[in-house]
């Protein structure tokens, strides 16, 4: 039996992290409710940029040390948020595509395993680099995508509850996130620095036309292909609780106005 489509939405303005978290939690609740009542729940893929924020993964270590680090990072002008995703401290902000797939891994028999789900996510990002930019990823023992053993261009951190996924990936497209990454040890990797697609392409051939918007069509096409799902644009003119929540997040993002382009210190 063919799987239903994944409904896709791209947010036009950078989204505050807590709004993005609320969006995921509300839709997760709706998916659970509708799956139990009728089985006609939908899957979603939300793509966005966040306003500058440092996020901390669950079970990172000493609470006092984390609180001190959060206080230091807030002084950059970014938000700091403790989350339930896997992984350690990382940064999200403009110039980076964040992807939140909200999928039911139990739609197939047998269900998609968490390891397989993460591997497909990593393969999607690696394939995008190769096919869109002729950039080959470097092998690493760590989760994420590397341009070379010391330069990481994408992070992955997911949460799965009741076979429903939240959180996802972050893909550095432009150089804007890099100064923010320099303020922390991202993902706990002391010998790794952040890189970007734009920086790698510019270093190779001098190209300067890389943008977040230019990456979206190819990334979506590869996501659908590697996950074996058709993608359909979410119609925000339609009635529905999901559409209402997405519209509210869009409105909040539009009202917040400009964001810091670089850290204060």
C-alpha positions in Angstrom: 0.0 0.0 0.0 1.3 3.4 -1.0 2.3 5.7 1.9 0.5 9.0 2.2 2.3 12.2 1.2 4.4 14.3 3.6 3.0 17.8 3.8 5.8 20.4 3.5 6.0 24.0 4.7 8.8 26.6 4.5 8.7 29.5 6.9 9.3 32.8 5.2 10.9 34.6 8.3 13.3 33.3 10.9 11.3 31.5 13.7 12.0 31.9 17.4 13.1 28.5 18.7 10.4 28.2 21.4 7.8 28.8 18.7 9.3 26.0 16.6 9.3 23.8 19.7 5.6 24.6 20.4 4.8 23.9 16.7 6.3 20.4 17.0 4.8 19.6 20.3 1.3 20.6 19.2 1.4 18.7 16.0 2.9 15.6 17.8 -0.2 15.7 20.1 -2.5 16.0 17.1 -0.8 13.1 15.3 -1.3 10.9 18.4 -4.9 11.9 18.8 -5.9 11.4 15.2 -3.9 8.2 14.9 -5.8 6.8 17.8 -9.2 7.9 16.7 -9.1 7.4 12.9 -5.7 6.5 11.7 -5.9 9.4 9.2 -3.1 11.5 10.7 -0.7 13.3 8.4 3.1 13.5 8.3 4.9 16.8 7.9 8.2 18.3 7.0 8.8 21.9 8.3 11.8 23.8 6.9 12.9 27.1 8.5 15.6 29.3 9.8 15.7 30.0 13.5 16.5 33.3 15.1 19.9 33.0 16.8 19.7 30.4 19.6 22.0 27.9 21.3 20.2 24.6 22.3 21.3 22.0 24.8 20.5 18.3 24.3 19.1 16.1 27.1 21.5 14.4 29.6 24.5 16.5 28.8 26.1 16.5 32.2 26.5 18.8 35.2 23.5 21.1 35.7 25.6 23.9 37.3 28.1 23.8 34.4 25.3 23.9 31.8 23.7 26.9 33.6 27.0 28.8 33.6 27.5 28.0 29.9 24.0 29.2 29.1 24.6 32.4 30.9 27.8 33.0 29.0 26.2 32.2 25.6 23.2 34.5 26.3 25.6 37.4 26.5 26.2 36.9 22.7 22.7 38.1 22.1 21.3 34.7 21.3 18.6 32.7 23.1 19.5 29.6 25.1 17.1 26.6 25.3 17.3 23.2 27.0 15.6 20.6 24.8 14.7 16.9 24.8 16.5 16.0 21.5 19.6 13.9 21.3 23.0 15.4 21.1 24.8 18.2 22.9 25.0 22.0 22.6 24.6 23.4 19.1 23.6 26.7 17.4 20.7 27.5 15.1 20.2 30.7 13.2 19.7 32.5 9.9 21.8 31.1 7.1 21.1 27.6 8.2 18.3 25.3 7.0 16.6 23.5 9.9 14.4 20.6 9.0 11.8 19.1 11.3 10.3 15.9 9.9 7.2 14.9 11.9 6.8 11.4 10.6 5.1 8.2 11.8 7.8 5.5 11.6 5.1 2.9 12.1 3.4 3.4 8.7 5.4 0.5 7.2 5.6 -3.2 8.3 8.0 -3.6 9.9 8.3 0.0 11.3 11.2 2.1 10.3 13.9 1.8 13.0 15.4 4.8 14.6 18.9 4.0 13.3 17.5 3.6 9.8 15.6 6.9 10.1 18.7 8.8 11.1 20.9 7.1 8.5 18.4 8.2 5.8 18.5 11.8 7.1 22.3 11.8 7.0 22.2 10.3 3.5 19.8 13.0 2.3 22.2 15.7 3.4 25.3 14.0 2.0 23.5 13.3 -1.3 22.5 16.9 -1.5 26.1 18.1 -1.2 27.2 15.6 -3.8 24.5 16.2 -6.4 23.9 19.9 -6.0 27.5 21.1 -5.4 29.8 18.2 -6.2 31.0 18.2 -2.6 32.0 14.9 -1.1 31.4 14.4 2.5 34.2 13.1 4.8 33.7 9.9 6.7 33.4 10.4 10.5 32.7 8.3 13.6 30.3 11.1 14.6 26.7 11.7 13.6 26.4 14.6 11.2 27.9 15.7 7.9 31.5 16.7 7.5 33.3 18.5 4.6 36.6 17.2 6.0 37.5 15.5 9.3 37.7 18.8 11.1 34.8 20.7 9.4 31.2 20.0 10.1 28.4 21.3 7.9 25.3 19.6 9.2 24.1 18.3 12.6 21.4 15.8 13.4 19.5 15.4 16.6 16.1 13.6 16.8 13.5 12.5 19.3 11.1 9.6 18.7 8.1 9.1 21.0 5.3 6.6 20.2 7.0 6.1 16.8 6.5 9.8 16.0 9.5 11.9 15.2 10.4 15.4 16.2 13.5 17.6 15.9 15.7 16.8 12.9 18.7 18.4 11.1 20.5 21.7 10.7 22.4 22.4 7.5 24.8 25.4 7.3 24.2 27.1 4.0 25.8 30.6 4.3 28.6 31.9 6.5 26.3 33.8 8.8 26.1 31.0 11.5 29.9 30.5 11.7 30.7 33.4 14.1 28.1 32.1 16.5 29.5 28.6 16.3 32.9 30.0 17.2 31.5 30.9 20.7 30.9 27.3 21.8 32.1 23.7 21.4 29.3 22.5 19.1 28.1 18.9 19.7 30.9 18.4 22.2 33.5 18.0 19.5 36.5 20.1 20.6 38.6 19.5 17.5 35.9 20.3 15.0 34.8 23.7 13.6 31.7 24.6 11.7 31.7 25.0 8.0 29.1 26.1 5.3 28.1 25.1 1.8 28.8 28.7 0.7 32.3 28.6 2.2 33.2 25.3 0.6 32.0 26.3 -2.9 33.6 29.7 -2.7 37.0 28.2 -1.7 36.8 25.8 -4.6 35.7 28.0 -7.5 34.9 31.5 -6.3 31.1 31.1 -6.6 29.2 33.6 -4.4 25.5 32.8 -5.3 24.7 30.3 -2.6 21.6 31.1 -0.6 19.1 29.3 1.7 16.3 29.6 -0.9 18.4 28.2 -3.7 19.1 25.0 -1.7 15.4 24.2 -0.9 14.1 22.6 -4.1 17.0 20.2 -4.4 17.0 19.3 -0.7 13.2 18.6 -0.8 13.6 16.4 -3.9 16.3 14.3 -2.3 14.4 14.0 1.0 11.4 12.6 -0.8 13.5 10.2 -2.9 15.6 8.8 0.0 12.7 8.5 2.4 10.5 7.1 -0.4 7.7 9.6 0.2 5.8 12.0 -2.1 5.9 15.6 -0.9 2.9 18.0 -1.0 2.8 21.7 -0.1 0.8 22.4 3.0 -2.2 24.6 2.0 -2.4 27.3 4.7 -5.7 28.6 3.3 -7.3 25.4 4.4 -9.1 24.9 7.7 -7.5 22.6 10.3 -5.7 22.7 13.6 -2.3 22.2 12.0 -2.8 24.9 9.5 -3.9 27.3 12.3 -0.8 26.6 14.3 1.5 27.1 11.3 -0.2 30.4 10.5 0.3 31.6 14.1 4.0 30.8 14.0 4.3 32.6 10.6 2.6 35.6 12.1 4.8 35.6 15.2 8.0 35.4 13.0 6.9 38.3 10.8 6.2 40.5 13.9 9.6 40.0 15.5 11.5 42.0 12.9 15.3 42.1 12.4 17.8 39.8 14.3 21.4 40.1 15.3 23.7 39.2 12.4 26.8 38.6 14.6 27.4 37.9 18.3 27.6 40.9 20.6 31.0 39.7 21.9 
